[in-house]
Amino acid sequence: MPELRHDPLQKLWVIISTERGQRPMDMKKLEEFPEHEFCPFCAGNENATPAELYAVRPEGTLPNSPGWELRVVPNKYPALRIEGELDRRGRGIYDQMNGIGAHEVIIESPDHDLHLADMSIAHLARLFSVYQRRILDLSQDRRFKYVLLFKNHGLSAGASLVHSHTQIVATPVTPRTIAIELEVARQHHQLKERCIFCDIIQQELLEGSRLVSQGDEFVVLAPYASRFPFELAIYPRQHHYDFASAPENVIQALAVTLKDILSRMRIGLENPPFNCVLHTAPNIHHEPRRSNYWDTLVYDFHWHLELFPRLTRVAGFEWGSGYYINTTAPEDAARFLREIQIGYDK
Amino acid sequence: MPELRHDPLQKLWVIISTERGQRPMDMKKLEEFPEHEFCPFCAGNENATPAELYAVRPEGTLPNSPGWELRVVPNKYPALRIEGELDRRGRGIYDQMNGIGAHEVIIESPDHDLHLADMSIAHLARLFSVYQRRILDLSQDRRFKYVLLFKNHGLSAGASLVHSHTQIVATPVTPRTIAIELEVARQHHQLKERCIFCDIIQQELLEGSRLVSQGDEFVVLAPYASRFPFELAIYPRQHHYDFASAPENVIQALAVTLKDILSRMRIGLENPPFNCVLHTAPNIHHEPRRSNYWDTLVYDFHWHLELFPRLTRVAGFEWGSGYYINTTAPEDAARFLREIQIGYDK
């Protein structure tokens, strides 16, 4: 019998319908990148990107020259533009804003084929510090309400280049997904004086069936109302609203956790395309005249990562309803990923 | 300069960023179905589906035998099950329900390769009457709050079979997208004593730039904050909340309108994969003890169809933010589709 499950964070229903997973055509292999020609993210091709904003590179090497380990550049095809003042206006019944924002790319390594799961823990920790640095920098800009960090891996996950990279988009509006979670967290806190994310983590630790891994700092779980097969959430155990100010030991532990999970996912699901999204609190601008409604909700938030392989297609049902049909029970996904043997040296 | 536009109906922001459309990789051709073997929807293969619930067939022919023009069957791999009573329960912090609902397939013609755009207007009108009949029937079931009708055309739009068909899912919860539109319509009506959809239609008729076609009964437009390139909305001009009770002349006009639009889309966008979704009011069950909050909002609704080709991929930005980046301005999409010359006899 299928089951409907309510996602308490996103306030939506998911149909967990495992029999439907037996359909022919489902969970098929998704398409590969075409044979590669020129890659603007490779070492030696630094001139093919806009000038770098930041890089981890040995002293003495010049910006936009080889030798770097990590490199941050503006997106060559930005969705939003950094120059100008915000201009909000009505247009009859509609509302518009000019497209002010930032769109950056973090090139995760100079190596064209290196998968995130194959990077060393030290390198991953450096990558996450670069995430923090860029988010902190962009969050100072008073035009931006939010800094969204995400990763598309593989063509069907929406990547346009195979070379591993992360994107950052700073927006003049708070994203809807974050706004919903902020309100849910506020309502829960008003009623119970507790964090809803902390409550979820506690229930998951007690139940155990949806846990994939747990360490001193992080818990990885297949969410109760997972929208997609093998969807995962990575939560810091300590309540903290802001990824950008997470201390070094937490960043280090995140590197260990993510390498482990990505390795399991790659082995178990045969190197699937995936998306990864950071959920962190919105920017706080301590200036009363410019105060943002969402500012007041920041401290009830609990930052986390969402990670999901793209194994199935979103179709009319999902677009029409805003709900999801998931053919893999999160309990089965968690068990499957727990049981994977990973081969690298921790 | 990109532009942020707010969708007043779904309460979300869309980034209209046309420069980004110049990226390599974008708007590529999406994958085709693999070579076909056996089709359970073809005439002669009636035994490959569950027994038919309804069919348009000549008098004297037997159910589940050839000769039909239109055929409705239960989905062989239903997302929800029709048998049983609803059982709602809490599970710690979570909420669940057993997966009661209905999942039906409307096989639109016996012909394996017939595209919706190539069906006669008389046949399309019959198809829409079958939609009405099935929605009316399912909406009587007091376990169901909503009857969702949608169509997936092509592999990348989520179809698992090439043979043209429509799906119906009756759900024990009101879909989120509908709930948002119902609340928006209610708020607008409380403030202005007018329908927000009617106001939008009026503004679009005045502005003209996003209109694709208009007739006595229907207006087709590229929505102001289109999430996808070439997204379209089809609105009846007369305020009416309920598709299932639309009169025959409206159904007839819808057939003419949809054939025209699908033909334009197929010629102009080279037979793209697409999704089509009906937005109609939730079921009303006039029984006070079982009354549904959404019941009270029904009459402010204005039914319509959403139609969008699947030319681009949804990636980390969309999943992370709940907002969208659209590389084709709706004004350009509308102009492009308006200018297509269609070859068939109206």
Contacts between the chains, C-beta under 8 A, distances in Angstrom:
chain1	res1	chain2	res2	distance
A	1	B	81	6.0
A	1	B	84	7.5
A	1	B	98	5.8
A	1	B	99	5.8
A	2	B	78	7.8
A	2	B	79	6.4
A	2	B	80	5.7
A	2	B	81	6.2
A	2	B	98	7.7
A	2	B	99	2.8
A	3	B	96	5.9
A	3	B	97	7.3
A	3	B	98	6.2
A	3	B	99	5.2
A	4	B	96	6.5
A	4	B	97	4.1
A	4	B	98	7.3
A	4	B	99	5.7
A	4	B	172	7.0
A	4	B	173	6.8
A	5	B	94	6.8
A	5	B	95	7.5
A	5	B	96	5.2
A	6	B	94	6.7
A	6	B	95	4.0
A	6	B	96	7.0
A	8	B	93	6.2
A	8	B	94	6.5
A	8	B	95	7.4
A	11	B	176	7.5
A	12	B	176	5.3
A	13	B	97	8.0
A	13	B	171	8.0
A	13	B	173	5.2
A	13	B	176	7.8
A	15	B	79	5.2
A	15	B	80	6.4
A	15	B	99	6.0
A	16	B	99	7.6
A	17	B	78	7.8
A	17	B	79	4.7
A	17	B	80	7.3
A	17	B	99	6.4
A	19	B	77	6.7
A	20	B	77	4.7
A	20	B	78	7.3
A	20	B	79	5.7
A	22	B	77	6.8
A	23	B	77	4.6
A	23	B	160	6.1
A	24	B	160	7.0
A	25	B	160	4.2
A	26	B	160	7.4
A	31	B	31	6.3
A	77	B	19	6.7
A	77	B	20	4.7
A	77	B	22	6.8
A	77	B	23	4.6
A	78	B	2	7.8
A	78	B	17	7.7
A	78	B	19	8.0
A	78	B	20	7.2
A	79	B	2	6.4
A	79	B	15	5.2
A	79	B	17	4.7
A	79	B	20	5.6
A	79	B	317	7.3
A	79	B	325	4.8
A	80	B	2	5.7
A	80	B	15	6.4
A	80	B	17	7.2
A	81	B	1	5.9
A	81	B	2	6.2
A	84	B	1	7.5
A	92	B	203	4.7
A	92	B	207	7.7
A	93	B	8	6.2
A	93	B	196	7.6
A	93	B	199	5.5
A	93	B	200	6.1
A	93	B	203	5.4
A	94	B	5	6.8
A	94	B	6	6.7
A	94	B	8	6.5
A	94	B	203	7.7
A	94	B	224	5.1
A	94	B	225	7.5
A	95	B	5	7.5
A	95	B	6	4.1
A	95	B	8	7.5
A	96	B	3	5.9
A	96	B	4	6.5
A	96	B	5	5.2
A	96	B	6	7.0
A	97	B	3	7.3
A	97	B	4	4.1
A	97	B	13	8.0
A	98	B	1	5.7
A	98	B	2	7.7
A	98	B	3	6.2
A	98	B	4	7.3
A	99	B	1	5.8
A	99	B	2	2.8
A	99	B	3	5.2
A	99	B	4	5.7
A	99	B	15	6.0
A	99	B	16	7.6
A	99	B	17	6.4
A	148	B	317	6.9
A	148	B	320	5.4
A	148	B	321	5.6
A	149	B	320	8.0
A	150	B	315	7.8
A	150	B	316	3.2
A	150	B	317	6.1
A	150	B	319	7.5
A	150	B	320	4.6
A	151	B	316	5.9
A	152	B	315	4.6
A	152	B	316	4.8
A	155	B	313	7.9
A	156	B	313	6.8
A	157	B	313	7.7
A	157	B	315	6.3
A	157	B	316	7.3
A	158	B	313	4.4
A	158	B	314	6.6
A	158	B	315	2.3
A	158	B	316	6.5
A	158	B	317	8.0
A	159	B	315	7.4
A	160	B	23	6.1
A	160	B	24	6.9
A	160	B	25	4.3
A	160	B	26	7.4
A	167	B	316	6.8
A	167	B	317	7.3
A	169	B	317	6.1
A	169	B	321	7.8
A	171	B	321	7.3
A	171	B	323	7.7
A	172	B	4	7.0
A	173	B	4	6.8
A	173	B	13	5.2
A	173	B	323	7.6
A	175	B	320	6.8
A	175	B	321	3.5
A	175	B	322	5.7
A	175	B	323	5.8
A	176	B	11	7.6
A	176	B	12	5.3
A	176	B	13	7.8
A	176	B	321	6.6
A	176	B	322	3.3
A	176	B	323	6.2
A	177	B	319	8.0
A	177	B	320	6.6
A	177	B	321	6.1
A	177	B	322	4.1
A	178	B	321	7.5
A	180	B	322	7.6
A	196	B	93	7.6
A	199	B	93	5.5
A	200	B	93	6.1
A	203	B	92	4.7
A	203	B	93	5.4
A	203	B	94	7.7
A	207	B	92	7.7
A	224	B	94	5.1
A	225	B	94	7.5
A	275	B	315	6.6
A	275	B	316	4.5
A	275	B	319	5.5
A	275	B	320	7.8
A	276	B	316	7.0
A	277	B	316	5.6
A	277	B	319	5.9
A	277	B	320	3.5
A	278	B	320	7.5
A	279	B	320	7.6
A	306	B	319	7.6
A	306	B	320	7.5
A	308	B	319	7.7
A	313	B	155	7.9
A	313	B	156	6.8
A	313	B	157	7.7
A	313	B	158	4.4
A	314	B	158	6.7
A	314	B	314	6.7
A	315	B	150	7.8
A	315	B	152	4.6
A	315	B	157	6.3
A	315	B	158	2.3
A	315	B	159	7.4
A	315	B	275	6.5
A	316	B	150	3.2
A	316	B	151	5.9
A	316	B	152	4.8
A	316	B	157	7.3
A	316	B	158	6.5
A	316	B	167	6.8
A	316	B	275	4.5
A	316	B	276	7.0
A	316	B	277	5.6
A	317	B	79	7.3
A	317	B	148	6.9
A	317	B	150	6.1
A	317	B	167	7.3
A	317	B	169	6.1
A	319	B	150	7.5
A	319	B	275	5.5
A	319	B	277	5.9
A	319	B	306	7.6
A	319	B	308	7.7
A	320	B	148	5.4
A	320	B	149	8.0
A	320	B	150	4.6
A	320	B	175	6.8
A	320	B	177	6.6
A	320	B	275	7.8
A	320	B	277	3.6
A	320	B	278	7.5
A	320	B	279	7.6
A	320	B	306	7.5
A	321	B	148	5.6
A	321	B	169	7.8
A	321	B	171	7.2
A	321	B	175	3.4
A	321	B	176	6.6
A	321	B	177	6.1
A	321	B	178	7.5
A	322	B	175	5.7
A	322	B	176	3.3
A	322	B	177	4.1
A	322	B	180	7.6
A	323	B	171	7.6
A	323	B	173	7.6
A	323	B	175	5.9
A	323	B	176	6.2
A	325	B	79	4.8
